[in-house]
Amino acid sequence: MAQRIKNDREKQCQSYGPQVFEDARAFEASLDNGILFTRAFFEKAAEQVEIVRKGDPNMPLMFLPRVLGSGRVEKRVPPCASPAVSLSFSGSGVFMGASDTMRPAYHIRTPNHQDTKYDFSDTRALKPNDLQNTYQQASPRCSTSEEYNGIPKVLETSLLQSRFWVSVREQLDALTVKVDNIVCVALGTIHGTEEEGRKEDTSATQHVLACTISTYLSQRYAASSTTSSTPTPIPIVARDTAYKREDMVMLSQCNPPITVVSEPYQYLSIAPSTLLLSLYQPAFLPVFQVAADMCFPTSPAAIITAEIMSHPWHKEGKIMALDTWTPRVGRMLECMNATWLGREFADDCPTPDGEGRFENSCDLIDDWGKGLTFYARKE
């Protein structure tokens, strides 16, 4: 079935003609095959996001790097401060429309609707603990008087009982690279989606997967340690533009807690020892290109996501707007083993009822997990 869908999509895409494709290989060559998404690139972006967040009247203009990395584009800073600030990328990262040499490499977005209240990040940047002073907290822990109680424990129990988790655990046991942190990108809002067994409510379970992986690996590392038998939770950072304050509070109450970060600290947190969770992210987020660049010349320790498809036009170095593959991503994947997580149970997964509900949440987890792939760096 999956192969047939892939073949049908390829025929449809190729019928559009050459105008829908961009020569990513030529674009990389125009940069002398250099790395675009460097740590310096995102550190500079972080500075500019902070300018927009504060609405500094003394900083009326900011300058964004051009898409080809040569020169800069002048942009006016919005007059009003906005804590809900995000980076956006055109098309497939910066590749689509790369021939427009005046186009900035990214845009800094603020809310456009005046009647919408955004109080996600208050008026300061939220950073992972290892990127800020130790006396500052990243995601503020909520008081015990808060009405939110985190993600229901039953979801973790259901995950541990699912066939999907058995498949994930096998891959975690086979890892040859130690995981030092977990980065979650675009896992979705969880507030109001915690009810088990409902098909549209998988976002909470996706965050539970991050916590469960952290707990499992930390226990595994402690068991084999010669210095300490006490597990140290592997830190988790997360970013989604859909997060609300309620999400930040609930995620801070997870066990282990998930630290919500501001743009672009989810990208600055990616390193060769990272396990990256970006399950069904929008195609316009260049998550894997960023991972390939930030970890060059190797890869993250592991990635869990939907399969990163390869298509015939990729052999020519061409990409189209919905592709998550780029030439550098392809080279990164050559450093990794890919395992389909649903290989043992996909064919006999139950289907939801007419209201989109499953008989139990284990079936729900197996349903969304059956399409995921585990990429692990080769030794």
TAHU-V231273 format. One record per backbone hydrogen bond with DSSP energy under -0.5 kcal/mol. CO is the residue of the C=O (numbers start at 1). NH is the residue of the N-H. E is the energy in kcal/mol with one decimal. If there is no record, write none. Layout:
<<CO/NH/E> <CO/NH/E>>
This chain:
<<1/5/-2.4> <2/6/-2.4> <3/7/-2.6> <4/8/-2.6> <5/9/-2.4> <6/10/-2.2> <7/11/-2.2> <8/12/-2.1> <9/13/-2.8> <10/14/-2.5> <11/15/-1.2> <12/16/-0.6> <13/16/-1.3> <14/17/-0.7> <17/20/-1.3> <18/21/-1.6> <22/24/-1.6> <22/319/-2.2> <23/27/-1.8> <24/28/-2.6> <25/29/-2.0> <26/30/-1.9> <27/31/-0.8> <28/31/-0.9> <28/33/-3.0> <29/32/-2.0> <31/34/-1.5> <36/38/-1.8> <38/42/-1.7> <39/43/-2.3> <40/44/-2.2> <41/45/-1.8> <42/46/-2.4> <43/47/-1.6> <44/48/-1.9> <45/49/-2.6> <46/50/-1.8> <47/51/-1.5> <48/52/-2.0> <49/53/-2.6> <50/54/-2.1> <51/55/-1.6> <51/56/-1.1> <52/82/-0.8> <56/59/-1.9> <60/77/-2.7> <62/75/-3.0> <64/73/-3.4> <65/105/-3.0> <66/69/-2.0> <69/71/-0.5> <71/66/-1.5> <73/64/-2.7> <75/62/-2.8> <83/85/-1.5> <85/263/-0.6> <86/109/-3.3> <88/107/-2.4> <91/93/-1.7> <92/95/-1.7> <95/98/-1.7> <97/100/-2.0> <99/101/-1.4> <100/103/-1.5> <103/67/-3.4> <107/88/-2.2> <107/109/-0.7> <109/86/-1.9> <112/114/-0.7> <113/116/-1.5> <116/118/-0.6> <117/119/-0.6> <121/124/-1.6> <125/127/-0.6> <126/262/-3.0> <128/131/-2.4> <129/132/-1.0> <133/136/-1.8> <138/140/-0.7> <143/146/-1.7> <152/155/-1.5> <152/156/-0.7> <153/157/-2.0> <154/158/-2.5> <155/159/-2.4> <156/160/-2.4> <157/161/-1.2> <158/162/-0.5> <159/162/-1.3> <162/166/-1.1> <163/167/-1.7> <164/168/-2.3> <165/169/-3.1> <166/170/-1.7> <167/171/-1.3> <168/172/-2.3> <169/173/-2.4> <170/174/-1.0> <171/175/-0.5> <172/175/-1.0> <178/180/-0.5> <180/235/-0.6> <181/275/-2.3> <182/237/-2.4> <183/185/-0.5> <183/277/-3.1> <184/239/-1.7> <190/193/-2.5> <193/204/-0.6> <195/198/-1.0> <197/358/-3.0> <198/201/-1.9> <202/206/-2.0> <203/207/-1.7> <204/208/-2.0> <205/209/-2.0> <206/210/-1.2> <207/211/-1.9> <208/212/-2.8> <209/213/-2.4> <210/214/-2.2> <211/215/-2.5> <212/216/-2.6> <213/217/-2.7> <214/218/-2.3> <215/219/-2.1> <216/220/-2.1> <217/221/-2.8> <218/222/-2.1> <219/223/-2.0> <220/224/-1.0> <221/225/-0.5> <222/225/-0.9> <229/231/-0.6> <231/233/-0.6> <235/182/-2.5> <236/259/-2.8> <237/184/-2.8> <238/261/-2.5> <239/186/-2.4> <240/243/-2.0> <244/248/-1.9> <245/249/-2.3> <246/250/-2.6> <247/251/-3.0> <248/252/-1.7> <249/253/-0.8> <250/253/-0.8> <251/254/-1.2> <251/258/-2.5> <257/236/-0.5> <257/259/-0.5> <258/260/-0.7> <259/238/-2.3> <262/265/-2.4> <264/267/-1.2> <264/268/-1.6> <265/269/-0.9> <267/270/-1.4> <271/274/-2.1> <273/180/-2.8> <273/181/-1.1> <274/276/-0.6> <274/301/-1.0> <274/302/-1.7> <275/183/-2.0> <275/277/-0.5> <276/278/-0.6> <276/304/-2.6> <277/185/-2.5> <279/306/-1.6> <282/285/-1.7> <284/286/-0.7> <285/287/-1.9> <286/290/-2.5> <287/291/-2.3> <288/292/-2.5> <289/293/-2.3> <290/294/-3.3> <291/295/-1.6> <293/296/-0.8> <295/298/-2.5> <301/377/-2.3> <302/276/-2.7> <303/305/-0.5> <303/375/-3.3> <304/278/-1.8> <305/373/-3.8> <307/309/-1.2> <311/314/-1.7> <311/315/-0.6> <312/315/-1.2> <313/316/-1.0> <313/318/-2.1> <314/317/-1.8> <317/24/-1.1> <317/25/-1.7> <319/22/-3.0> <320/323/-2.0> <326/330/-2.9> <327/331/-1.9> <328/332/-2.2> <329/333/-2.5> <330/334/-1.1> <332/335/-1.6> <333/336/-1.7> <335/378/-3.2> <337/376/-2.5> <339/341/-0.5> <339/374/-3.0> <340/343/-1.2> <342/345/-0.8> <342/346/-2.4> <345/348/-1.1> <346/349/-1.1> <353/356/-2.2> <356/199/-3.0> <357/353/-3.1> <360/363/-0.7> <360/364/-1.2> <361/365/-2.5> <362/366/-2.4> <363/367/-2.0> <364/368/-2.1> <365/369/-2.2> <366/370/-1.4> <368/371/-0.6> <369/372/-1.7> <370/342/-0.5> <371/307/-0.8> <372/341/-2.3> <372/342/-0.6> <373/305/-2.0> <373/375/-0.6> <374/339/-2.1> <374/376/-0.5> <375/303/-2.5> <376/337/-3.2>>
